[in-house]
Amino acid sequence: MDAFRERYGRWALVAGASEGLGAEFCHQLAARGLSVALVARRPEPLARLARELERAHGVETRALAFDLARAEDLAELERVTAELDVGLMVMSAASSPVGEFLEHSLGEHRAMLDLNCRAALVMTHVFAERLVARGRGGLILMSSLAGLQGTALTAHYSASKAYLRVLAEGLWAELRPRGVDVVACVAGPTDTPTWRAGHPKQVGRWKLPRVQSASEVVAATLRGLGRVPVVTPGLGNSVIHFLLRRMLPTSVAVRLVSRTTRKMYGR
């Protein structure tokens, strides 16, 4: 724990901190002794979580209510965090609508692109510069099994998650020699409010692995930080990752995952 805090402290910044995986990152990082800057759109959940972290772990917090899909909010976030010695940045904020590509307006697609990709790019660039200057630190980008291939009902979301995985892989090679660790978490089905809100159905254990807890996913990601460029939490997810990337022809992988996704959401 002391070594972790030395390398990735004194502050961690977590985007998408109000619930789900982002909130769990806050808990586990605070438990390791890092003060946490919490970033999300809604101020009330951030304030509640900040108070909880302070009481439970005795760390400092900053609750920063920003809409990361807005360029002006990103610029303001960069300004207000300049005084913090951030050693670890976690990009967990994302939009994940489910539905046919044309069911969503072009404006909705642009908004998802702004959050899932543009915001991740800006924040990664800003904090990578700071971490390289300080000579140590880490970047965590949350990807998804959905980003391993194109998938019906999540075509644009899947593309955005593929972007984050590939970005992390390249930065792992570039920044590692400069003291900065980078990892992408290729998460499978995870029990979060967003997951539950979609009302997905289990369609066969061999097709859909056990839904993991946020705690399991975050713990696996933190174990992989500084060791590998990509973490896929869970044995079942790891097997699926191997099959989709190494064994199956692309057309077969796309049809298989698309069929499974349609069954999950009754489409």
Secondary structure, 3 states (H helix, E strand, C coil): CHHHHHHHCCEEEEECCCCHHHHHHHHHHHHCCCEEEEEECCHHHHHHHHHHHHHHHCCCEEEEECCCCCHHHHHHHHHHCCCCCEEEEEECCCCCCCCCHHHCCHHHHHHHHHHHHHHHHHHHHHHHHHHHHHCCEEEEEEEEHHHHCCCCCCHHHHHHHHHHHHHHHHHHHHHHHHCEEEEEEEECCEECHHHHHCCCCCCCCCCCCCCEEHHHHHHHHHHHCCCCCEECCCHHHHHHHHHHHHHCCHHHHHHHHHHHHHHHCCC
